[in-house]
């Protein structure tokens, strides 16, 4: 049986992208929540990393899922987990994430190059 999958790089930006929102500890909470969502929805996070105001994830998913479904679930669950872990949302606001996001198909690029790119993002301390 031939399994069809798609791969995308996804970038989620915090609501206040100029603020330092994420730390290495809070990124670990985000990564765990991303993996929980992926397992529940039957897709994979192949690589994950972030900077102080945004997150990169390399996602592999079956064509039956829409990108918007995955992103909405990732944003919702990670925002809740972030708050439950005791991390404050920027400027005391309710929303962690910007309503927008970036997604790019990466079907033709070698997977190891993509993983390296995401690994090399400047992780906050």
N, C-alpha and C positions, 0 to 999 in steps of 0.2 A: 504494500500500500504506500502510495506517495503522500507524504505529509507536506502541505503547503504552509509556510510561515512568512511573515513579513518582519522586517526589522526597522526600527526608527530610533533616532536620538531625540529625546525629549528634554526640554529645559523648562523648569518651573521657576518662576521668579517670585520672591516675597512681595507682599503688598507694597512695602516701602523699600524699593530696591537699592536705595542709597544707604540704608541703615545696615549695620552689622547685626544680623538676626541669628545666624547659625554659628555654633561652635562645633568642635569635633565631637563633643558628647551629644549635642542635639542632632547632629547629622547621623549619628548611630541610631538614634530613635527613629529618624526619618527612614533610614535604610531598612530597619526592621519592619516598619509599617508598610513600606513599599513591597517588601517580600511577602508579607501577610496578604496584601491585596492581590498580588500576582498569583499566589498559590490558590486563593479562593476563586479568582476569575479565570484561571487556567492560561496564564501567560508567564513569561520569565523576565526577570531583571538580570541581564547579562553583565552589566557593569553599572556602578553607582558611585557618584562623588558629588561634592558640592563646594561652593565658596561661601563667603559670609552672607550673601544675599540671594543665591540661587542654587538650584540643584540640576545636575545632569544625570540622565538615566538612559542606558541602552536597553531597549525593550524588544523582545521577540514575541510575537503573538500570532494566533491563528486568524485567518481572514473573517471568521464569524464575529469577531469583536471589532467594535469601532474605536478609533483613537479617542474620541470624546468620552466614551464610556469609561475607558481605562483611566484617562487623565482626571475625570471628575471623581472617580473612586479613589485614586491616589491622593488627590488634594484633600478630599473630605476626611478620609481615615487618618492621613498623616497630620492634618491640622488638629484633629481631636487628640491623637496620641501625643503630639507636641505639648498641648495644654495639660493633658493628664499627667505628663512627666514633670510638670511644674515650670516649664519654660514660658516666659512672658511673650505675648504677641506684640509686635511693634507698636509703640506709642499707645499701649493699652487698648488697642482696637480688637474687634472680634475676629476679623479676617487675617489669616496668616498669608494667604496667597493672593497674588494679582489675579484678576479674572482672566487674563490672557496667558498664553503659553506658546512655546515654539516647538515644532515637530518637523523633523526632516527625515525622509526616507533614506536608508543607507544600504539598500540592496546590493549595489555594485562594489562597495568598498570592502576591503579585507577586514574581517572581524577583529583581528588582533590590532590593527591600526586604530580602529574605533575605540577599543578597550583602552589602549595606551593613551589616546587623546583624553578620554574621560578620567583616567587615573591621574593624569598630570595636571588636573585643575588645581588651583591653589587652595588647598584645604585650610580653613581657619584653625587657629590654635585653641 
